[in-house]
Amino acid sequence: IYLTLNPSKYRDITIPNLNGRTKRQASSQLRAIGLNIGTKFTYVNDIGKDVVRGLRFNGKIVNPGDKIPLNSIINLVLGDGKGR
């Protein structure tokens, strides 16, 4: 008799502080901890182009230290490079 247990949900991952990192740096760090990067980027008025200014999960802002399930899709909030 073999018994296979499947968890009902994935373990939670703590969100790191990515504010001020480039899109490439943030994407590789999020993939390394087990999260997926969404294709819906939100751009805000900021002097840095493609610099991370926030993260969204299911349409809600996620702060550093928050916990979300492994393999979740994270959307990045990026600077547009047109700010002062």
BAMIZA-268317 format. One record per atom (N, C-alpha, C): residue number from 1; residue in one letter; z negated, y, x. Coordinates in steps of 0.1 Angstrom, whole numbers, plus 5000, padded with zeros to 4 digits. Each point is the difference from the previous one (the first is absolute). Layout:
residues N
ATOM num residu   zz   yy   xx
ATOM NUM      A    Z    Y    X
...
end
This chain:
residues 84
ATOM num residu   zz   yy   xx
ATOM   1      I 5000 4988 5009
ATOM   1      I 5000 5012 4991
ATOM   1      I 5000 5012 5009
ATOM   2      Y 5010 5009 4997
ATOM   2      Y 5000 5013 5008
ATOM   2      Y 4997 5011 4990
ATOM   3      L 4993 5010 5005
ATOM   3      L 4996 5011 4992
ATOM   3      L 5005 5013 5006
ATOM   4      T 5009 5007 4994
ATOM   4      T 5005 5013 5005
ATOM   4      T 4994 5011 4992
ATOM   5      L 4994 5010 5007
ATOM   5      L 4994 5011 4993
ATOM   5      L 5009 5013 5003
ATOM   6      N 5004 5007 4990
ATOM   6      N 5007 5012 5001
ATOM   6      N 4991 5011 4995
ATOM   7      P 4999 5011 5008
ATOM   7      P 4992 5011 4995
ATOM   7      P 5006 5007 4989
ATOM   8      S 4992 5006 4991
ATOM   8      S 5005 5007 4988
ATOM   8      S 5006 5013 5004
ATOM   9      K 4996 5006 5011
ATOM   9      K 5005 5012 5005
ATOM   9      K 4999 5001 5015
ATOM  10      Y 5007 5009 5006
ATOM  10      Y 5000 5002 5015
ATOM  10      Y 4987 5007 5004
ATOM  11      R 4996 4999 5013
ATOM  11      R 4989 5007 5005
ATOM  11      R 5003 5015 5000
ATOM  12      D 4990 5008 5001
ATOM  12      D 5002 5015 5000
ATOM  12      D 5002 5004 5015
ATOM  13      I 5008 5010 5001
ATOM  13      I 5003 5007 5013
ATOM  13      I 4995 5014 5000
ATOM  14      T 4993 5004 5010
ATOM  14      T 4995 5014 5001
ATOM  14      T 5011 5009 5005
ATOM  15      I 5003 5011 4994
ATOM  15      I 5011 5009 5003
ATOM  15      I 4995 5008 5013
ATOM  16      P 5008 5001 5010
ATOM  16      P 4997 5008 5012
ATOM  16      P 5004 5014 4998
ATOM  17      N 4995 5009 5008
ATOM  17      N 5004 5014 5000
ATOM  17      N 5013 5002 5007
ATOM  18      L 5010 5003 4992
ATOM  18      L 5014 5002 5006
ATOM  18      L 5005 5014 4999
ATOM  19      N 4991 5009 4995
ATOM  19      N 5004 5014 4999
ATOM  19      N 5004 5006 5013
ATOM  20      G 5012 5006 5001
ATOM  20      G 5005 5006 5012
ATOM  20      G 5009 4991 5009
ATOM  21      R 5001 4987 4996
ATOM  21      R 5009 4990 5007
ATOM  21      R 5014 5002 4994
ATOM  22      T 5009 4995 5008
ATOM  22      T 5014 5000 4996
ATOM  22      T 5002 4989 4990
ATOM  23      K 5011 5001 4993
ATOM  23      K 5004 4989 4990
ATOM  23      K 5001 4987 5007
ATOM  24      R 5006 5000 5012
ATOM  24      R 5002 4987 5007
ATOM  24      R 4987 4994 5005
ATOM  25      Q 4991 5008 5005
ATOM  25      Q 4987 4996 5005
ATOM  25      Q 4992 4994 4988
ATOM  26      A 5000 5007 4989
ATOM  26      A 4992 4996 4988
ATOM  26      A 5005 4987 4994
ATOM  27      S 5014 4999 5000
ATOM  27      S 5006 4988 4994
ATOM  27      S 4996 4988 5008
ATOM  28      S 5001 5001 5014
ATOM  28      S 4997 4988 5008
ATOM  28      S 4985 4997 4999
ATOM  29      Q 4992 5010 5000
ATOM  29      Q 4985 4997 4999
ATOM  29      Q 4997 4993 4986
ATOM  30      L 5006 5005 4989
ATOM  30      L 4997 4994 4987
ATOM  30      L 5005 4986 4999
ATOM  31      R 5012 4997 5006
ATOM  31      R 5006 4987 5000
ATOM  31      R 4991 4990 5009
ATOM  32      A 4994 5006 5010
ATOM  32      A 4992 4991 5009
ATOM  32      A 4987 4996 4993
ATOM  33      I 4995 5008 4991
ATOM  33      I 4988 4995 4993
ATOM  33      I 5002 4993 4987
ATOM  34      G 5013 4998 4997
ATOM  34      G 5004 4991 4989
ATOM  34      G 5004 5008 4987
ATOM  35      L 5004 5012 5001
ATOM  35      L 5005 5008 4988
ATOM  35      L 5015 5002 5001
ATOM  36      N 5006 5002 4989
ATOM  36      N 5015 5003 4999
ATOM  36      N 5002 5014 4998
ATOM  37      I 5011 5005 5005
ATOM  37      I 5004 5014 4999
ATOM  37      I 5010 5002 4988
ATOM  38      G 4997 5008 4991
ATOM  38      G 5009 5003 4989
ATOM  38      G 5012 5009 5004
ATOM  39      T 5010 5001 4991
ATOM  39      T 5011 5008 5003
ATOM  39      T 5000 5013 4993
ATOM  40      K 4990 5003 4992
ATOM  40      K 4999 5012 4993
ATOM  40      K 4991 5010 5008
ATOM  41      F 5006 5008 5009
ATOM  41      F 4993 5009 5008
ATOM  41      F 4998 5013 4992
ATOM  42      T 4988 5006 5001
ATOM  42      T 4998 5013 4993
ATOM  42      T 4999 5010 5011
ATOM  43      Y 5008 5012 4999
ATOM  43      Y 5000 5010 5010
ATOM  43      Y 4992 5012 4995
ATOM  44      V 4991 5006 5009
ATOM  44      V 4993 5012 4996
ATOM  44      V 5003 5011 5010
ATOM  45      N 4998 5012 4997
ATOM  45      N 5003 5011 5009
ATOM  45      N 4990 5000 5012
ATOM  46      D 5006 4997 5011
ATOM  46      D 4992 4999 5013
ATOM  46      D 5009 5003 5011
ATOM  47      I 4994 5005 5011
ATOM  47      I 5008 5004 5012
ATOM  47      I 5006 4987 5007
ATOM  48      G 4992 4989 5000
ATOM  48      G 5004 4988 5007
ATOM  48      G 5010 4992 4991
ATOM  49      K 5012 4997 5006
ATOM  49      K 5009 4992 4992
ATOM  49      K 4997 4985 5002
ATOM  50      D 4999 4992 4989
ATOM  50      D 4997 4986 5000
ATOM  50      D 4986 4997 5006
ATOM  51      V 4991 5009 4999
ATOM  51      V 4986 4998 5004
ATOM  51      V 4992 4996 4988
ATOM  52      V 4991 4990 5001
ATOM  52      V 4993 4995 4989
ATOM  52      V 4989 5010 4995
ATOM  53      R 5001 5003 4988
ATOM  53      R 4990 5009 4994
ATOM  53      R 4992 4994 4989
ATOM  54      G 5002 4987 4997
ATOM  54      G 4993 4993 4990
ATOM  54      G 5006 4986 4997
ATOM  55      L 4993 4992 4993
ATOM  55      L 5005 4987 4996
ATOM  55      L 4997 4998 4985
ATOM  56      R 5009 4993 4993
ATOM  56      R 4999 4997 4986
ATOM  56      R 5001 4985 4998
ATOM  57      F 4992 4995 4991
ATOM  57      F 5000 4986 4995
ATOM  57      F 5000 5000 4985
ATOM  58      N 5010 4994 4994
ATOM  58      N 5001 5000 4985
ATOM  58      N 5000 5014 4994
ATOM  59      G 5006 5010 5007
ATOM  59      G 5000 5014 4996
ATOM  59      G 4988 5008 5002
ATOM  60      K 4990 4994 5006
ATOM  60      K 4987 5007 5002
ATOM  60      K 4998 5003 5015
ATOM  61      I 4994 5011 5004
ATOM  61      I 4997 5004 5013
ATOM  61      I 4990 4990 5006
ATOM  62      V 5003 4995 5012
ATOM  62      V 4990 4991 5007
ATOM  62      V 4995 5007 5012
ATOM  63      N 4987 5000 5002
ATOM  63      N 4993 5007 5011
ATOM  63      N 4997 4990 5011
ATOM  64      P 4998 5004 5012
ATOM  64      P 4996 4991 5011
ATOM  64      P 4986 4994 4997
ATOM  65      G 4999 4987 5002
ATOM  65      G 4988 4993 4997
ATOM  65      G 5000 4993 4986
ATOM  66      D 5010 5004 4992
ATOM  66      D 5001 4993 4987
ATOM  66      D 5005 4985 5002
ATOM  67      K 4998 4991 4991
ATOM  67      K 5004 4987 5002
ATOM  67      K 5010 4996 4989
ATOM  68      I 5011 4994 5004
ATOM  68      I 5010 4995 4991
ATOM  68      I 5004 4986 5004
ATOM  69      P 5006 4992 4991
ATOM  69      P 5003 4986 5003
ATOM  69      P 5011 4999 5011
ATOM  70      L 4999 4989 5007
ATOM  70      L 5010 4997 5010
ATOM  70      L 5014 4998 4994
ATOM  71      N 5010 5003 5007
ATOM  71      N 5014 5000 4995
ATOM  71      N 5004 5010 4989
ATOM  72      S 4991 5010 4998
ATOM  72      S 5003 5011 4991
ATOM  72      S 5011 5009 5005
ATOM  73      I 5007 5007 4991
ATOM  73      I 5010 5009 5004
ATOM  73      I 4994 5014 5000
ATOM  74      I 5001 5007 5012
ATOM  74      I 4995 5013 5002
ATOM  74      I 5012 5010 5001
ATOM  75      N 5000 5011 4993
ATOM  75      N 5010 5010 5001
ATOM  75      N 4994 5012 5008
ATOM  76      L 5008 5005 5009
ATOM  76      L 4996 5011 5009
ATOM  76      L 5002 5013 4994
ATOM  77      V 4991 5010 5003
ATOM  77      V 5002 5014 4997
ATOM  77      V 5003 5007 5013
ATOM  78      L 5012 5006 5001
ATOM  78      L 5004 5005 5013
ATOM  78      L 5003 5015 5000
ATOM  79      G 4999 5006 5011
ATOM  79      G 5004 5014 5001
ATOM  79      G 5015 5002 5000
ATOM  80      D 5005 5011 4995
ATOM  80      D 5014 5002 4999
ATOM  80      D 5006 5008 5011
ATOM  81      G 4991 5006 5009
ATOM  81      G 5005 5008 5011
ATOM  81      G 5004 5014 4997
ATOM  82      K 4998 5004 4988
ATOM  82      K 5004 5014 4996
ATOM  82      K 4988 5009 4998
ATOM  83      G 4988 4996 5003
ATOM  83      G 4989 5009 4999
ATOM  83      G 4999 5009 5011
ATOM  84      R 4990 5009 4999
ATOM  84      R 4998 5010 5011
ATOM  84      R 4991 4995 5011
end
